[in-house]
Amino acid sequence: MEGVSVRKIKKICVFCGANSGKDVAFVNAAFHLGKVLGKRKIDLVYGGGKLGLMGCVSTAVAQHERQVLGIIPSAFTINNLVGETCGKEIKVATMQERLVMMMELSDAFIALPGGFGTLEELFQMISWAQLNIHNKPIGVLNINGFFNGLLSFVDHAVKQEFITPRARKILISATTADELVDKLQAFRFESDPALSKLKWSPSSSQKEKLDLTLRL
């Protein structure tokens, strides 16, 4: 990292599966990521509960005496569907509200192996970065090549000119937790000149809603 300015990261949001997956390497990597975050004095934001890889990474962070915050839709707490959150918990009404709060409370994002929910969260954050809604680094921890196919598809979309080379840089990847956190800290956001003109502040959004109401 010598000669590279380092972004200050205090909280990382981790997206990952509520299952443990077929390969024990996924579980080991989730625990190790939590250990790395703890040693680097980085707190965790995640989706709450204690199932699968989500439980592994949150438990490891808590064991290293860092703060853990679970943001969970109220529907998931009925009948203890996902288990008890390791740390503090915030209940929200919708999945979208959950993701917005994750974005606002985190300094960076990491995706571990997971299913559709994990992929949705990952690509939502990438899309919001592309639209200049946030400028926070996003990475995948590519354990045993889990994300190889996804990364190849993204590169294919670049070749087919559906994703720009500038936007491609938003998605970072690494095979170890330490390397990935280093890359997140070194990340420098490059906004699209056209999209950087978009205004997403709450005040402008409220004004747009008001103007729409008046026109109606």
Secondary structure by P-SEA (a helix, b strand, c coil): ccccccccccbbbbbbbccccccaaaaaaaaaaaaaaaaabbbbbcccccccaaaaaaaaaaaabbbbbbbbcccccccccccccccbbbbbccaaaaaaaaaaaccbbbbccccaaaaaaaaaaaaaaaacccbbbbbbccccccaaaaaaaaaaaaaaccccccccccbbbbccaaaaaaaaaabbbbcccccccccccaaaaaaaaaaaaaac
